[in-house]
Amino acid sequence: MKQVLIVSPHFPPTDAPDMHRIRVSLPHLSEFGWKATVLTVDSRCVERSQEPRFAESLPVDTAVSRTSALPARWTRKVGLGDVGLRAFPFLYGAGCRLIAEQSFDLVYFSTTVFTAIPLGRLWKRRFGIPLVVDIQDPWVTGYYDQHPQVRKPPKHAIASRMHRMLEPWSMSAVDGVIAVSGGYIDDLTARYPFLRPKPSMVLPFGAAPGDFDGVRHVPQPNRFFDPGDGKIHVVYVGRGGQDMWPALRLVFSALRTGLSEAPELFQRLRLHFIGTDYAPPERSRKTIEPLARLLGVSGHVREHPQRIPYFEALQVLSDGNMLLLPGSDDPQYTPSKTYPYILAQKPLLAILNEKSGACDVLRSTNAGSVATFDPTRDAGAQAEELYRTWREMLNHLAETPQTDWQAFEKFTARAMTRQQCDFFDRVVSLGHN
């Protein structure tokens, strides 16, 4: 059986979106000929919420090596919070020991902590081991240059300069690239032509149906609404941001039309946007309610920017009468939360960029209604179309979506892990350079 060293600073019990690829793959890797060792950062050193229940979904024999990191309470005094930088020397040392002691066939980075990825080049230079990088978000992006009206994250200029140096240095050593979006691979190969002959693969996150079984057996608290209060609770759990405003403008415009033309339905609506900011609670800010106020529908919109634990999020999805999935104006963005939304088996309304991979998932599985936004079309006409779709769905809320679960099978964690392992086999068979 081949062996892979998986590197991700976020790993259970740390609750972070970028560790789910690994979490749902681990139970299936051995079936397809791979044994994994995970190198991560001790969750006590990570500024993220903890979800102990994640351990229940991991194989009991999972080999995990946890390193330390410089305490954030010290490094933040000089403006440094990034866990990849704080843990870099610890990860490097632990990785060297693991690679020296074990016969790994591959090193695999699956993380959005991009500052850890340069370790791959260092290890490859020292040990000659093939390297695969999984791109879940753009490492270097021109999004804010192309959208100057969107507020930049704190320290964006400094981070951007650093990443523009680290990305080419790191990617020059890569033997294969996995990405959740084909657009990410296109961007990388355009910047770095040396990647074009290297193996690459588009691989969305895999769905984990068993996660909802855990919620059904052990219900979680719902702090946000009472499912039995007679209102129609429409739920979105996930990040916010101004890049979602084009989709949300249509949603709130359609809501405003509904309040005027079908008040018997739309007056009962309460839209909940939960966990919209990745920042710690003391630094989190709202990005959805300001737009709702601007469009005159704030009385029906509630935003809770603080992140919530994963299984609590699944409970809120299960308690909602209807689910809302707004997308980004970035055509490469494919929301990884699409699968939990489908598995919740609730009426689902998605407002997405036509190029988003989630469109194909929802349409092929018949799991929800998809409306797309197009800046070249009249916004009023698009909002009117969305209103009609929404009104029709509200008239059939009691009906369970007629999801094609056979079509959904190819999106499960097991099916995705099979593709992942086939890719690993291909990279190893080609060797490295």
Residue, then its C-alpha position, 0 to 999 in steps of 0.5 A: m500500500k502506498q503512503v501519503l503525508i497529508v499536510s493541513p494546519h487545520f484538522p479535527p477538532t479544529d473547525a475550519p472549512d479547508m480541512h473537510r476534504i481530508r476529513v471525508s477522504l480519510p475513511h476511504l483512502s485505504e480502499f483505494g490503495w493509500k495509507a495516510t499520515v496527517l501532519t497538522v498544528d495542535s488545535r490549541c494553537v489555532e484561532r478557530s472554534q473546536e468541534p470534538r464530534f469530528a473525531e467520530s468520523l475519522p478512522v480509529d487508526t488515523a496517524v496524526s502528528r500535531t505540532s506546536a506554533l508560536p502563541a498568537r497572543w504574542t505574535r499578534k502584538v506585532g501584527l502576525g496571526d497566520v497559523g502557517l507562519r506561526a507554525f512554519p518551523f515546527l511543521y518543517g521539523a516534524g515533516c523532516r522527521l516523518i519523511a526520514e522515518q517512513s517511506f512516503d510516496l507522496v506529499y499532499f498539501s490540502t489547505t488554504v493556509f498558503t503560507a505552509i505550502p512552501l514547505g513542500r519545496l523544502w522537503k522535495r529538495r531535501f528528500g526528493i519526494p513528489l509533491v501535490v498541491d490542492i487549491q481550494d481557494p485562489w492563492v494569488t488573486g486579482y479579484y480586488d483589483q478587478h472589483p475596486q468597490v469591494r472592501k479589501p480584507p485587513k492587511h491585504a496589501i502586505a499579504s498580497r505581496m507576500h503571496r506573490m513571492l511565495e506562490p511561484w517559488s512553491m509551485s515550481a516544485v509541484d508535480g501535480v495540482i488538484a483544484v476545486s475549480g477549473g478556473y483556478i487551474d487555468d489561472l495557475t497555468a497562465r501564470y506558470p507555463f511550466l505547470r501545463p505538462k504536469p498532471s492536474m485535476v478538478l475535484p470538488f469536495g466530497a459529500a458526507p451523508g453520515d454527518f446528518d445522521g449524527v445530527r438526527h441521533v444527537p440534535q444540536p441547539n438552535r440559537f437563531f429561531d424557533p422552527g415552530d413559531g409559524k414563520i417561514h425561516v429561510v436559512y443561509v449558513g456560510r461566509g458573507g462578503q460584498d462579492m455576494w452582493p450581486a446575488l443578494r441584490l436580486v434576492f432582496s429585490a425579489l423579497r421587496t416585490g413579494l412583500s408588495e404583491a404576495p404579502e400573505l406569503f412573504q410577510r412570514l419570511r425571516l431570512h437568516f444569514i449565519g456565520t458570515d465572517y471568518a474573523p474571531p467574534e470580537r472582530s467580526r462584522k456584518t456584510i449582509e444586513p447593510l445591503a438589506r437596509l439599503l434595499g428596504v427589507s431589513g425587517h425580514v433579514r437577520e445576520h449573525p456574523q459569528r461562525i458556529p460549530y459545524f454540527e450546529a450549522l447542520q442542525v440549523l439547516s435541518d430546522g429551516n423551512m427553506l435554504l438559500l444559497p447565494g453565490s459570489d460574483d467571482p465565476q471561479y467560486t464554487p461553494s463547498k457548502t452545496y452538498p450539505y444543503i442538498l443533504a438537508q433535503k429542504p427546498l433549496l433556492a440557489i442564486l449563482n454565477e452561471k459558471s459556478g460548478a454548483c450549477d451543474v451539481l444542483r441541476s444534475t441532481n434535481a436538488g434545488s432551483v437554480a437562478t443565475f445572475d448576469p451583469t449584462r442583463d437587466a437587473g429588474a427582469q432578473a429579480e422579477e424572474l427570481y420572485r416568480t420562482w421563489r413564490e412558486m417554491l413557497n407554495h410547495l414548501a411541504e414537499t421534499p425535493q425530488t433529488d436524484w440520489q443515484a446522480f448524487e452518488k458521484f459527488t459523495a466522499r467515496a467517489m471523490t476519494r477514488q478519483q483523488c487516489d487515481f490521481f495520486d497513482r498517476v503522479v507517482s507513476l510519472g515520478h518527479n522533476 
